[in-house]
Amino acid sequence: MPTAFPADLADRLLAWYDRHRRVLPWRAAPGRQADPYHVWLSEVMLQQTTVAAVAPYFRGFLDRWPTVTALAAAPLDEVLTAWAGLGYYARARNLHRCARLIAENHGGRFPDDEAALRDLPGVGDYTAAAIAAIAFERPAAVMDGNIERVMARLFAVTEQLPGAKSRLKALAAELTPQRRPGDYAQAAMDLGATVCTPKKPACVLCPWRDACAGQHAGIAEGLPARQPKAERPTRHGVAFWTLRRDGSVLLRRRPDEGLLGGMMEIPSTDWRDRPWLLDEATAAAPAHTEWRSLPGVVEHGFTHFRLRLTVVAGHARAPELARGLWCPLDRLGEQALPTLMRKVVRHALAKAY
Ligand code: SF4
């Protein structure tokens, strides 16, 4: 790996950015200062998902809550409902907590340095650096998966991730310029997303091509090297599609802490390592009735495990009172149902009738 690199790498990337920058809903026009609220909101939304998936959510949030103070004043449930479908709901809860904290403790203004930003709920190293650089022109080294990949290739770093992280960050920090650090951060993100892509990087279009050690050595596409991932285990559960005579279905709120915290769900058993027998599962059912297994299963991937949910359907007998919320089928769209539970609803509607 080279220890010295051409002094004009940052300038070359900025010149490339001036011609090829992506137009994104949260990005300020060239030469304009970015709004910290827009940067923060988009970066939190973009964690673990794609630009295309985030764009409509971002616009929807801004239409509804144009400032961080407006978001802070919104009921949590409305925020969770608007977030539904983006996944990782702890982030939506932290988003709301963070908005409240900024409204109450910072007079509705985001702090402008990395360390103070990192103290906010749900704001980690990456998001703090991105806000500091893009909204406040601080020369912060912004590291996400895209930029790690570009650095590993540019400097031909063959050490495996995650061990190589600190080395890649040090290299990125050394390259980060004092001039236009916000544009530089966005340029590096764009380069990773559009040119130095995980498969088949378009090196002929790259402003760093002649300096790129990975490209010269013919090893760029295989970088960054990663430790092989452990196989994700599978967990099993049973979801209870519980109908009332008036055609409404039973929902329940999940506990605030833990996976899908605070979101509405179709009541289900625990999710455990081995499959459930129907008799065993119905001990955890929300109503005493006859349960009928629907054909097929609902599969869903979480970061650390895969889930297979069997759905069983039953009718709650009047006057039995199951605890939860009875929701008319045509109003399910208004509930803060996470993606997994939307899959359960679709499965039940397709198989139960
Ligand atoms: Fe990535 Fe190719 Fe550019 Fe190197 S030359 S940084 S591998 S796109």
Boltz pocket constraint, residues with backbone or C-beta under 6 A from the ligand:
constraints:
  - pocket:
      binder: B
      contacts: [[A, 150], [A, 153], [A, 154], [A, 195], [A, 196], [A, 197], [A, 201], [A, 202], [A, 203], [A, 206], [A, 207], [A, 208], [A, 209], [A, 210], [A, 212], [A, 214], [A, 215], [A, 220], [A, 221]]
      max_distance: 6.0
